Amino acid sequence: MKVGMVTYLWGAKWDLPTLIKNCEQTGIDGVELRSTHKHGVEVSLNKSQRDDVKRRFADSRITLVGLGSACEYHSADHGVVQHNIELTRKFLELSRDVGGSGVKVRPNGFVKGEDRRRTIERIGKALMTCARFAEDLGQQIRLEVHGRGTKDPKVIRQIVDVADHPRVTVCWNSNPGETIGGSLKTNFDLLAKRIGDVVHIHDLYERSYPYRELFSLLKTSGFKGWCLSESPPTSDPLRVMRYYRALFDELAGQPE
């Protein structure tokens, strides 16, 4: 397993050279670039700008794991869903162009008053369309376990059962409330075969979430991908990132 970060709270205000430099200095090996942040890697970039992003990562030891979009497909408005599908295609093209391997998308809740199964079907069918784009572009769709109601692993399983395509993978999100009887195993097992090469993790010291068990389950399942931090903001990010790397290595059983 490898450790990286999402430019969600750490790194949200760093430009791309600063982000790469800070990751190199602290032992953070990869990044998911969340859209709208200061790094500026957005679908509006032209070819020259995309080439520059790709070169910057190639010249560093930091892996561009992929892009983090806010694309979602639950809306009852067909036009809104189609807009998000088209935006996903643009993010997939951008990820390919800058050297990433996939794009994070999300469910973001149910439509009020609508039968849940109908919403699940809509999300799943939209993901199937996006998966065909991803296949053509050599990318992954990473469905984050996210959203009010939709973050339930049972719901995510129903969505990916509809989106039954190898390019649609699950991004485990380490959400509160995933344990049953104090254990993650039941919910993890629901999704284990669809988890791709990215999971999101948060504060590893937090005892309310069983990170030791999560890491054990990931290793048992054969996971060899990226564990990306989405931890809260800090006034001393470089120091915290160094501690984070050390704690990750301890939990993952792979010390320096």
C-alpha positions in Angstrom: 0.0 0.0 0.0 1.1 3.6 -0.7 0.3 6.8 1.1 -0.8 10.0 -0.6 -3.1 13.0 0.0 -6.1 14.7 -1.5 -5.8 18.5 -2.0 -8.9 18.9 0.0 -7.8 20.7 3.2 -4.0 20.0 3.2 -2.7 21.6 0.0 -5.9 23.4 -1.1 -4.1 26.7 -1.1 -0.8 25.5 -2.6 0.1 26.0 -6.3 1.4 23.0 -8.2 5.2 23.5 -7.6 4.6 24.1 -3.9 2.4 21.0 -3.6 4.9 18.7 -5.3 7.8 20.2 -3.2 6.0 19.8 0.1 5.0 16.2 -0.7 8.6 15.3 -1.6 9.9 16.8 1.6 7.4 15.0 3.8 7.3 11.5 2.4 3.8 11.8 0.8 4.1 9.9 -2.4 1.0 10.7 -4.4 -1.8 13.2 -4.8 -5.4 13.4 -6.0 -6.0 16.9 -7.3 -9.4 18.1 -6.1 -11.0 20.4 -8.6 -11.3 24.2 -7.8 -8.1 24.3 -5.7 -5.1 26.5 -6.2 -3.1 23.9 -8.1 -5.2 25.0 -11.1 -5.4 21.6 -12.8 -8.9 22.1 -14.4 -10.7 21.0 -17.6 -10.1 24.5 -19.0 -6.4 23.8 -19.4 -5.1 23.9 -23.0 -2.7 21.3 -24.4 0.5 23.2 -23.5 -0.7 23.6 -20.0 -1.7 20.0 -19.7 1.8 18.9 -21.0 3.4 21.2 -18.4 1.4 19.5 -15.5 2.4 16.1 -16.8 6.1 17.1 -17.1 6.1 18.5 -13.5 5.0 15.2 -12.1 7.3 13.2 -14.4 10.2 15.3 -13.2 9.4 14.6 -9.5 9.0 11.5 -7.4 5.3 12.3 -6.8 2.6 10.3 -8.5 -0.4 12.0 -9.9 -2.9 9.4 -8.7 -5.8 11.2 -10.4 -8.4 14.0 -10.2 -11.1 14.6 -7.7 -14.3 15.9 -9.3 -17.6 16.8 -7.8 -19.5 15.0 -10.6 -22.7 13.4 -9.4 -25.7 11.8 -11.1 -28.6 11.5 -8.7 -30.7 14.5 -9.9 -34.2 13.9 -11.3 -33.5 16.6 -13.9 -32.2 14.7 -17.0 -30.3 17.8 -18.2 -28.4 18.1 -14.9 -27.4 14.4 -15.1 -26.3 14.8 -18.7 -24.2 17.9 -17.8 -22.4 15.8 -15.1 -21.8 13.0 -17.5 -20.3 15.3 -20.0 -18.2 17.0 -17.3 -17.0 13.6 -16.2 -15.8 12.9 -19.8 -13.8 16.1 -19.7 -12.2 15.2 -16.4 -11.3 11.8 -17.8 -9.7 13.4 -20.8 -7.8 15.8 -18.5 -6.6 12.9 -16.3 -5.3 11.1 -19.3 -3.5 14.2 -20.6 -1.8 15.0 -17.3 -0.8 11.5 -16.5 -3.4 10.5 -14.0 -5.1 7.1 -13.9 -8.7 8.0 -12.9 -11.3 10.4 -11.7 -13.2 10.5 -8.4 -17.0 11.0 -8.7 -19.7 10.6 -6.1 -23.3 9.9 -5.3 -24.5 12.8 -3.2 -27.8 11.7 -1.8 -31.3 10.7 -2.8 -34.0 12.7 -4.5 -36.6 13.7 -1.9 -39.9 12.0 -2.5 -38.5 9.6 -5.2 -38.3 5.9 -4.8 -34.7 5.1 -3.8 -34.4 2.3 -6.3 -35.1 4.7 -9.1 -32.3 7.1 -7.9 -29.9 4.1 -7.6 -30.8 3.0 -11.2 -30.2 6.5 -12.5 -26.8 6.8 -10.9 -25.8 3.4 -12.0 -26.8 3.9 -15.6 -25.0 7.3 -15.7 -21.9 5.5 -14.4 -22.1 2.9 -17.1 -22.0 5.7 -19.7 -19.0 7.3 -18.0 -17.3 3.9 -17.8 -17.3 3.6 -21.6 -15.5 6.9 -21.8 -13.1 5.7 -19.2 -12.4 2.5 -21.1 -11.7 4.5 -24.3 -9.3 6.8 -22.4 -7.5 4.1 -20.2 -8.9 5.6 -17.0 -10.9 4.5 -13.9 -14.1 5.9 -12.5 -13.7 6.0 -8.7 -17.0 6.1 -7.0 -16.5 7.7 -3.6 -18.6 6.2 -0.7 -20.4 9.5 -0.2 -23.6 11.4 0.4 -26.5 11.5 2.8 -28.0 8.0 2.6 -26.0 7.0 -0.4 -22.8 6.6 1.7 -24.3 3.4 3.2 -22.2 0.6 1.8 -25.3 -1.4 1.0 -26.5 1.5 -1.3 -23.1 1.8 -2.9 -23.2 -2.0 -3.6 -26.6 -1.6 -5.3 -25.2 1.3 -7.4 -22.2 -0.7 -8.6 -24.4 -3.7 -9.2 -26.2 -1.6 -11.8 -22.9 -0.1 -13.0 -21.4 -3.5 -13.6 -18.3 -2.4 -15.5 -14.7 -3.1 -14.7 -13.8 0.6 -15.1 -16.3 1.6 -12.3 -14.5 1.1 -9.0 -15.3 2.0 -5.4 -13.3 4.5 -3.4 -13.7 3.5 0.3 -14.1 6.7 2.2 -13.6 5.7 5.9 -16.9 7.3 7.0 -18.2 7.2 10.6 -20.9 4.6 11.1 -19.5 1.9 8.9 -19.0 -0.6 11.8 -21.5 -3.2 12.8 -20.9 -4.6 16.2 -17.6 -2.7 16.3 -16.3 -4.2 13.1 -16.0 -3.0 9.5 -15.9 -6.5 8.0 -19.5 -6.9 7.0 -19.7 -3.6 5.2 -16.2 -3.9 3.8 -16.9 -7.4 2.4 -19.9 -5.9 0.5 -17.6 -3.8 -1.5 -14.2 -5.5 -1.4 -14.3 -6.9 -4.9 -15.1 -3.5 -6.4 -12.6 -1.4 -4.5 -10.1 -0.1 -7.0 -6.7 1.3 -6.4 -7.7 4.3 -4.2 -9.2 4.6 -0.7 -9.6 7.8 1.3 -8.5 7.9 4.9 -8.6 10.6 7.6 -7.0 11.2 11.0 -5.2 7.9 11.6 -5.0 8.5 15.4 -8.8 8.7 15.7 -9.9 5.8 17.9 -13.5 6.1 16.8 -12.6 4.6 13.5 -11.0 1.2 13.4 -8.0 1.9 11.1 -6.1 -1.1 12.2 -8.9 -3.3 11.1 -9.3 -1.4 7.8 -5.6 -1.8 7.0 -5.8 -5.5 7.9 -8.9 -6.0 5.6 -7.2 -4.1 2.8 -4.1 -6.3 3.0 -6.1 -9.5 3.2 -8.1 -8.4 0.1 -4.8 -7.9 -1.8 -5.1 -4.1 -2.0 -1.9 -2.6 -3.2 -3.1 0.9 -4.1 -3.2 4.4 -2.7 -4.4 5.4 0.8 -5.1 9.1 0.4 -5.4 11.4 3.4 -8.4 13.8 3.6 -7.5 14.9 7.1 -8.6 18.2 8.7 -6.7 21.5 8.2 -3.7 22.3 10.3 -1.5 25.4 10.9 1.6 23.2 10.6 1.0 21.0 7.6 4.5 19.9 6.8 5.2 18.7 10.3 1.8 16.9 10.4 2.5 15.3 7.0 5.7 13.8 8.3 4.0 12.4 11.3 1.2 11.1 9.1 3.7 9.2 6.9 5.3 7.7 10.0 2.0 6.6 11.4 0.8 5.2 8.1 4.0 3.0 7.8 3.4 1.7 11.3 -0.3 0.8 10.7 0.4 -0.6 7.2 3.3 -2.7 8.6 5.8 -1.3 6.1 8.3 0.8 8.1 11.1 2.7 6.2 
